[in-house]
Every structure is written in structure tokens, then in C-alpha cells.
Amino acid sequence: MDSTNEIDEFKRILKSRFSEAEYEYLLSLFYSDKKNKEEMDNEEKFKMLQVDSFNFSTLPDIADLIHEHNLFSLWIGIAFQVAYKLTYNEPVLPIVSNKYKGYDKTDLFASEEINNLSSFIIKTINEPYDNNHFLKGYNLARKALENLNDPTIKSTNECLKLINNLTSASPEENIAQNQVGKLRCLQIYIQNEGNSNELLIKIDEFKTNLQKSFNASLFHVQHIGLVEQMSAKHAMENLLNGSELKDRLGNISLVIHGGAGSIVAIPPQLWQTVKFALFTAAATGVDSLSSHGNATQAAERAVQALEDCFLFNAGKGSVYDTEGTHELEASIMDGSSGKAGAIAGTTKIKNPISAAKKIMNLCKHVFLHGQSAENFCSDLPMVENKYFDTNIRWKQLQAIKEALEKEAQHPQTVGAVVIDQEGRLAAATSTGGTANKMKGRIGDTSVIGAGTFADKNVAVSCTGHGESFLRKAVASRIAISYGLQNKPIDTLCKDIIDNDLQGINAGIIAVDHKGEIAVEANSKMFYGTFKNGILTGDITSLDDNPFLIKLF
């Protein structure tokens, strides 16, 4: 992308995702004010524009995530506080007057919770993120969000006016006390008792630090957004702060996957966030089991979480077909009863895995397609097809159509396999298919025995090149081989990948009746596990740094 298109793309993204006030504020931060922007040519604009502050391929989807869950004020508040501390080595506490229920009320914009989070970000900003950083940052951001959700806190536009006034102030202005619209009183508490000279002298340094702080702040805010998007807040709280977990979870095993293949749709900047999302999805399944759910309920819940997350090709993050729309499929199987349900060709069911489960439990048939499936599941949450639109997947489709990619190299089907406390097994799988697929194409995901299978001995979920899994009935073959051969489940899965799926993107997860698990792939695979009290989220063949927490 050349500099002209880069600037246009940056502005388009901001304008389409943010309100006018937010757009003007954010755009102002990325230009030098030493020269009139209108007088600069495109090359000069490109040099002045701090485009490295965001990753272009993910900004639109992250922006949608922020707005969907009302996280913009949190993001701006943290970034502002981090920048101020970096510049002046102390917190800033602007006090504003706000009307609440007809009465004047004075509030702190930079709360103690935001102050704590910003101090943590500054402490860790130049360090590699480990598990403790993730979880501490998440917990601090959660507290800061709860504080900002207080109804007495002022509106985003008022916050923006406050910040914009601060960052654009000239030496002639008395920034320590200034009337800005409805904000009748703004006081900056700095070390020398309100003198604003130091603030004004370092204003350029402050602007630079503010630009730097956006990414560091966004890292933690987007994790809050992902947990909200996956409806996993209570699961995270229950597992991370729960007690007596060993009594409830001691004998269970759970594995999830988010697809196998070379990673092209999700950029490297988000890989650590992907691990966090996988960890979160696994946590929802484990939490279901800790709340006396069975294996089928836990498998459904974990896949629901993956379907709700824009990072994975299922539900919300589904790829586009040749016509630029989305067709989804899913299946689920209860190993203890042998019952199964499957759905394909759905365009508006929000969570196809729940539709598959309803078919399993209530329909005389195993497999329903298209409108008939949607009619049968009409009581489940429905969405417009555009709900499944994401910028990441749209760019992936365009790259394929422009022959920059021969095919979708990371289908990112999602799935889960579980054994519960009673020894019951279940498997569930869901997908948006392959990018640029023909309308009406059905893959292995919704075909019992190909992409999904469970009996009383083993549960299997597959991902990769769907047509190959269909032709070789991979999931059921693993189950049959397990019954006939005296081999560990991970060895069986690896043998099939090595011998029958050579040269094909392939990944398999499985769990047997003894609770032993398998995570096998011939390329990178997103996965998460829970076994012996250890909960993980990771990517195979990437690094030796899984997102891992020992619960007991």
C-alpha cells in the first residue's frame, strides 16, 4: 500500500468506526502541527502520520469490538493516564463538573482504578508479556471499566473535549483553569501545586507519549472486549477466583481448537491475543462443567464462545463465500447416547452449534440444511447476515480473488472435545467453511464421522482441508482404530495425519475415556486444553510460550 492509500485507509477506518468527535480527536493525534496539513503533499503527510501506532489489518475489527462493548472511554482514559505518567512521572487527576439526575456532581476522570492500570502498563511496557501480565492487566482493566460504568461519569464527548483541550493548549492559555463547554472546572494537580509551566514545556513530549500509549492500552482493553464478546466474564471470575475447584473438576479433560494451517488471516501482532481468546473459550467449557454441566453442554458452551469471537472462522468471524456472504455449518455428538445433530447452509443463526444441539435433542432427523434448519431453530437467536462481516475476512477474500493466495491457508474451523466427571464424552465442531467457497458447499464440519465423532471410548473434532476429511471419514476412523488397536489416542491421531493427510492442512483434537488428550497437527493450530487442573491457550509450532494457568 503506498503512502496516499495508507493515509486514506487510516482515515476511512477511523471515520467509519468512530463518532465525528472521536474521529477528529484521534486524527489530530497522528499529525504534526508544525505545518498546515492542507499544504503538505501526500509523502509529507505519510511521514508525519504515526501509522505504526495501529495495525491496519485489525484496527476496524478491534474498533468494532471497542464500540460494541462501550470501551472507548476506558481506552482513551488509560492511554491518557499512561502518557501523562511517562511525561511527568505522576498521575493527573482532572476534576470535572457533571449533572446527574438534575444535581451537580464532581467526578474524577482519571480514577484510582485507571491510575493502577496505567502504572502497571508503564511498568511492563518494555517487557515481554507472560501469563501474569495478561491476567493482572485483565483484572485491572476490568476494575477500571466497572469504575467508568458508574452512571455519574461524564460522557465520552466531554472526556474528549477535556483531553483535546489539554493536548492543544498554547502557552497563552491558562490550562490549570479553563472553561470548556459544560466542564466548568478543570484543575491539573502537578507536583508544583498547580503551576502549569512544566506541563506546557513538555506538551510535545506528551503528545508523542500519547501516541505510544495507544497500543499498550489497547492491548488490555481489547482483552476485556473479547471476554465480553465471548460472554465469558463470569467463567473467568469463577475459575480464577473460585475455590474447591479440584473436587468439581479433578477428573475432567477438555480440548478446543480454533483451526489448523499456515496463519494468514490473523497477523502476528494478535497471536498473543489469540492465545488469550483460546484460554477464555476453554475456560467457558470448564466453567460449564464446574457448574454441574455434562460433556455435551460443555462442548457446546466452549464452541459458542469461539463462535462469538471475531478471531475465529465460525459464527461471528466466518469467512466469505464467492458471493460475499456467509453460510455456516456445525455438528455435535453425545458419545454416551450416540445421539448427534448437524446443520449446514445457515445464514442467520447466531450460534450454529446450538442449532445442531437442538436438532440432536428434539428432531427426528440428524441433519438439517438451510431454511428448513432455520425454521426448526426459529426460537434461537437470529442475526442479519452482515453480523458475520469482519474486515480481516473481507481482506482475506480479496487476496484470494486477486490470486495473492491460492487458497485459504488457515480455515480456522473451531471445535471442542470433552470428558466429564461421569466419564461421558462429547464432540462439537463449527465453521464458516473455506474462504471463496461456492455457495452451497458443505464441508466435513457438519458431517458426523468426517469432522466430528464421539462414542463411549473417544471424542474427536477435526480441522483443515474439509474435502480430504470427508473422503477419508477421519473422525470415525480414529474412533474405530482406537477400538481395534492398542495405541494411545495421540499416537492414533498423529498416524492418520502422517499417513493419510500428507501435504494437506490438517489438525485433530481428541480425548479418550481415560481422560487422555490429543492435539495433533501438521501445521500451526490454535488450541486450548484443560487437564489435571491446568488451563492453557496456545498455537502449535509457534513458540514455547503457552498461555497457561494452574487452577489447582
Disulfide bonds with the S-S distance in Angstrom:
none
